[in-house]
């Protein structure tokens, strides 16, 4: 009965390596690790006075449309940041909603109503015993010529969605910042692309990963000219960090800003046909979503990986030429992106502890083209 306990660290390490910024070493280690794996109450609305603990709070607000009209029976969801727990209610005939017995913490609010644009608030903090009155929530009109997808393409909405993505962790530990579970997510601005890139590269778990890679390479005497002493460990750690930093900055920030492409993987979800999901997952390194919402050749990843491979020749011991390293890194990353896409599409959704409950990919099969 000890096998399940011994597999967990192995699985966690494999997933960590597969989600790692694209380095040849990380994907090589992931392949080796994969080969070694064994087969295998939502409260109702109430306005009447209710007794509640002194430490608990209440949150209330008003829902209107863009013209100030009251919006009754709007669906209102209060979700605690970093947890799957959520509270749900509906607005009354006066557009008013109320949540009682709210625990202190950070929350986001999602409001939806028929024929109106969905509203997602920025994260806000609820203090113990606080009676929080949220600012007026005005839902725009979803007309025939203005779709919800277009109306949501604002930097403010993108910032809110990005904040949620920066908290996504598998098993509550492994970072999964580059997976968007909101299929029609707003495109990132240039600043947001660089912000996410730096956040991923300097995450404490990533730093720990660089240390593990350096230790493995030192033990295996990778790059023999560096030796196997303490200074050589520092060189390998620096090289691992450089590989990840250059790769992440180039293929997820610099080139996406130039080509106006989104560096994230967009989770399709179980509402779509399996073959379509598989194709989407395996080709995510070749095709990318443009900031205009269209599908494009993923020049950002292809050029970013080539550039990172060429740059690595500047600080790795002399071996292959910069051109060969660029080609090798590009081909290796295409395979790595395919593996990452498969894991993101079919595995990670079941392992998240803090993914937003309303983010479930593409919720209905896409209509057939005429």
Number of C-alpha atoms within 10 A of each C-alpha: 5 6 8 8 9 10 12 11 11 16 16 15 17 23 23 21 26 25 25 25 25 29 27 21 16 24 24 15 17 22 16 12 17 17 11 12 12 10 5 3 7 10 14 12 16 14 11 5 7 8 7 13 11 10 13 17 20 20 17 15 16 20 28 19 18 14 10 12 13 19 22 18 19 22 17 21 21 19 21 24 21 18 16 13 15 18 17 19 20 22 23 19 12 14 19 20 23 22 23 21 18 22 18 17 13 15 19 19 19 16 23 18 19 12 13 20 23 20 18 18 16 16 15 14 13 19 17 17 17 16 16 16 12 12 10 12 19 21 22 17 18 17 11 8 7 11 13 18 15 14 15 19 18 14 14 15 20 18 17 16 23 22 16 20 22 16 18 23 19 20 14 15 15 20 23 22 21 21 20 24 25 20 17 17 20 25 27 27 19 16 11 17 23 20 14 23 24 16 14 24 21 13 13 13 16 22 15 11 20 23 19 14 21 24 18 15 20 23 12 11 14 14 16 12 10 17 14 17 10 9 11 20 21 16 17 24 22 16 18 25 23 19 24 24 20 23 29 27 23 24 26 26 27 20 21 27 22 11 14 19 29 27 29 18 23 25 23 27 23 16 14 15 13 13 9 11 19 16 13 21 24 21 18 24 26 17 17 25 20 18 20 13 17 9 12 14 15 24 19 27 29 23 17 27 30 25 22 27 27 20 19 21 18 10 13 16 12 11 10 13 11 19 15 15 22 24 17 17 27 25 16 17 23 20 17 26 24 20 21 24 27 20 17 26 24 17 13 16 17 12 12 19 17 20 23 24 13 11 17 18 20 18 14 12 13 10 6 5 4 3
